[in-house]
């Protein structure tokens, strides 16, 4: 299959995303680069740069530390990670 054919068949599909409360911020950003924007979107509400101060914390720890709803955080991260078109 030529590269152009692959692009045609893959556009619009979602890739499988594995993000759970035990992943660290670094794990998530390393695997899914687009998730960095999600973490940055929580900076004002948390009063800290999550990527700067909590890179080695798990998502569960970040949720507890900054009062962020864990389910909402994971859903936002999964949405950003699965966005193959954007």
N, C-alpha and C positions, 0 to 999 in steps of 0.2 A: 504494500500500500504506500503510495506516495505521500509526502508530508502534507500536501494540500488536501488530499482526501481525508487524512486523519483529522485535520482541523475542521473540515466540514462535518464529520461524524461526531466530533467531541464537543463542539460549541453547543452550549445550552444544557449540557449534562452536568450533574453535580458529582464531585468526587467524594469518596468515602472519607469521613473525618473522624478521628479518634481523639477526643478531648475529654478528660475527666478530672474530678477534683484533686486527684493525686499528682497531676502534671504540674511541673513548675512553670513559672512565667517564661523562663528561658526555653524550656522544652517546646512550649506552644509557639513562641515566636520563631524559634529555629525551624520547626516543621512547617509552619504556616505564616509566612512573612506578613501577609495582610492583617494579621491579628494585632500587630503593633498599634494600629490606629484605634482599635477597640480599647486597649489598655490606656492609651493616651486620652481617650474620651472620658475616662473615669478620674483623671488627675485632679480636676477642679473639685469634684465632689469629695474626693478622698483627702485633699489637702497635701498631696505628695505626688511625686513622679513615680508611679508604680514600677516602670521599667528601670528606673534609677535605683530605687531603694529596696525592691522586693523581687529582683530577678531570680533569686534562688528559692523563693517561697512557693509553696504549692498554691493552686487556685483556692483551695479550701482555706488556707492560712490568710491569703490576701482578702478573701471575702470577710473573714472574721476580723482581721486587723483594721480594715477600712470601712466596715459596715456595708459591704456591697452584697446584694442578693446573689447567692451562688448560682442558682438556676438561671437567672437572667444573664449573668456574666458568661456562663458556659454556652447558653443559647446564642448570645451575640458573637462569641468567639467562633462557634461552629458555623454560623451564617457567613461570617467574613472568610473563614477558611475554605468553605465550600464554593465560594463565588469564583468560578473559573472564567467568567466573562469580564468581571470588573476589575 
